[in-house]
Each structure stands twice: as structure tokens, then as C-alpha cells.
Amino acid sequence: MTLQEALLKLRDQVVLGPDELPGSWYNIRADFPGDFPQPREPENGPSRLEFLSKVLVKKCLEQETSTERWITIPEPVRDLYRQAGRPRPLYRARRLEKYLNTPARLYYKREDLSPTGSHKVNTALAQAYYAAEEGLEGVSTETGAGQWGSALAYAASLLGLKCVVFWVRSVYDWKPDRRALMRLYGARVLASPSSETSVGRELLAKNPDQPGSLGIAVSEGLEYAERNKGYAYCLGSVLNHVLIHQSIIGLETMKQFEMIGQNPDLMIGCLGGGSNFGGFILPFAGEVLKGKRQCKFLAAQSSSAPNLVKGEYRYDYGDHAEKTPLLKMYTLGHQTDMVPIKADGLRYHAAAPFISFLRHLGHVEAVAYPADERDVFEAARTFVQVEGFLPAPESSYAIRAAIDQALECKWKNQEKVIAFNISGHGFLDLAAYQEKLKF
Ligand SMILES: Cc1ncc(COP(=O)(O)O)c(C=O)c1O
């Protein structure tokens, strides 16, 4: 081992230079064994596949069904990634290891270092770039935590597009600062259900206090794009092309582990629809599928929406109003009520088809934490006080799971390498911290 290699091994921040940014996204579909279940039409009603092809950005639709293993990232998107601070560092959580007194080695990926506060920027920039290339005027979307809405508002602003965001009402009401951020980027932001769409009006007529859900907001975003010429609908999670764009996280992480001569034994991410978890693990899972590496994958969820833990693997809609095709997913049912939680980005009824298929093959494990979120916010407090960084409430689920796993290593005296993804920061979520931790 050279001196330089030895020093690298000791490094607690593993940093890639701008020139080391990956040139392609990874599509795990090319490495799936057997037949990956295709989207289906429901028995009744109009063609949902045709509908989707009308409202999605064309290039995203093409990537949705692609079986190519590597998809070249357009140079302007790579420049935008660099502008947004990519590649992002991988940190060794040496202080947390010491605090927990665990023999496990803990590493975390810093997606919180993003302009709007989360990993969602990785696909927002790609989708907005393709929408602008197509000559569109604007994009519409849904948002739960508000992170995806902010990311798309930001990307649309950089690419000269208009942006309309339907935001789950129960969250819209208590995050005025994030609302302000989206508006600062020039987006139009509506509480969902809204009176802007027929889906929203119908739900409001039944219950004016309807708190909304991601499934409802997706329906509204889709309807908006359908009715407004020059608009395309962009989705922040679940679909294959979104997870493909997010693979940038895992590809960088793989290079970073190579640099320090380590291999993760276990990778952990929080999971709502599956985009940060997928982005983080898919390049590694592809190698596991090919027998080139051994690694386990653990998704951290909320008991409010335990789609992987309690859901059934079957065909279901991606939205409340049944506008999308049927996708084969672990699902709780597309019209299931889910109690509001502070980590609202995790409150989605189903897990992405890519992740669901991997779970079905036995490669993904999942844990769901109680909907009162006490344990999860306590884990976040520990992380803030020991490592110093403020995670998004959603990311705190990954931290909780990583701490639990590190403690298990302590009881069993195991020296595992555990990697977890900090999908976002919590600077616009301090009200949730105050409420949950009572300070
Ligand atoms: C910071 C953060 N992490 C995680 C998620 C969950 O989404 P996904 O499962 O698609 O990563 C969200 C969703 O809004 C989020 O804002």
C-alpha cells in the first residue's frame, strides 16, 4: 500500500473532484433476472398508458421503458449537477461510532448538501432539462414533504420553465418557509386537494377539511398537465426514470468506497416511494444480482405507510384518482388513508416497481417505525449533537435504522461496514423538531 493509499484509508471525508462526476446513469432493469413486470392497463376506462405518454416529458417516457444498462447524462445536466455541488461527499461517522461504542464502521452520503435541501434535485434537473429541450412552457407536479416541489421549482427556474406545484394540504399548512422558497423560485404553489382540478373539487365537496395525500396530489398534477397545453407532468419518485436519474448517488458512493478500499456490508435509506433508497443502492444491488458483491439493503419506513413491510405485491395505481397505468408494486392500496406524520415524504401507498421487484427477489429488507415518530426524532437529535448536521425528518428514519444496526453490531461484536443516505437537510423543518422533541 502506498502512503497516499494509507492516508486515504484514514480519511473521514471521501471527496470526488468535479471531473470524477459519473458520465452515465445506471439502469438496473438491464441486470434483472427473469421478466420485470410491465405496466398494465386496467380493465375499464380509457388507456392509461396513452394518457401517460401525453403528459410526461418524452425523453423521460423513453427512459421509463429503456433496457439499456447505461444512459448517458447529457453534458448540460452534468454541468447543472456540478453547479448544484455534485459530486457529494461520503462521510465516516466516526463520532457517532464512538458515541455508540460500536465496532461497526458507519458512513453517510451527504445528499443534504443540495441547493434546495434534498436528493430530489438529481432528477428535477434532468426532467426540467429534457422538458426545456422539448420546447415546453412549464411543468406541473405534486409534493409531500415539499422537498420535491422545491427541487422542481429550482430546476424549472434555472431552465426557464414555469412550475405549478400541488402540495399535500396537511403539510402545506405548517411549512410556510418551504412554501416561500418555492415561490421565490417563481413557482405557483397550491394546497392539495385544490379547487384548480376536478379531482380536487370533488374531494373538497365531500370533505372541506380533507388533509390530502401524495396520491391525490399526483392526480391533480396529472390533470393540470392534461388540461394545460405546453405543460408536462414531472414525478419526484416511484417511476423507473426517476430512480435511474437518482443512481448518480450510488455511482458516486461506489467510487468513494473504492477510493478507501472498503465495501459496505449493509446499505440503509429511508423509503417513501423509493427514489433516494433506489438511487443509493441500485448500482450496488446490480452487482449483487450478478454475483459480483455481497451487500444487504434495508429500507426504513413509517408505520403510517409501511408499503414494503405490510403491503401486498400486486398491480395498483400510482395515484388516488386512477389516472396512471397499473404498476406492480408492494402496495397498501391507492386509496388507503395514512395518518399524517412530520416525515410526510414517506407517506406514500406503494414502493417503486424497481424496489418492489428487488424485494420480491429477496434482496431488500424493510423496517417500519411507529407513527408517533418519537424514536426517529430522538435518533436525529443524537445525530445533530454528535455529527453536527441537521437531517430532514425523512432522513432521520435512515439514521434510526443505522443506529439500531450499529447497536446490534455492538451486542454481537460484529465489525460491519454500514452506509446510510442522508437524503436531505432539516433547516426548513425545525417546527417539526420543536413539536416532536418538545423544546
Ligand atoms: C428528504 C427526503 N427524503 C426522502 C423522501 C422520500 O422519498 P423517496 O422515497 O422517493 O426518496 C422525501 C420525499 O419527499 C424527502 O423529501
The ligand as a Gaussian input file, in Angstrom:
#p B3LYP/6-31G(d) Opt

LIG

0 1
 C      -35.617000      14.476000       2.234000
 C      -36.480000      13.379000       1.714000
 N      -36.081000      12.105000       1.866000
 C      -36.817000      11.074000       1.439000
 C      -38.041000      11.281000       0.829000
 C      -38.848000      10.095000       0.424000
 O      -38.987000       9.973000      -0.949000
 P      -38.254000       8.815000      -1.734000
 O      -38.667000       7.531000      -1.099000
 O      -38.734000       8.958000      -3.124000
 O      -36.787000       9.065000      -1.599000
 C      -38.506000      12.587000       0.627000
 C      -39.775000      12.822000      -0.052000
 O      -40.271000      13.899000      -0.163000
 C      -37.705000      13.650000       1.093000
 O      -38.101000      14.916000       0.952000

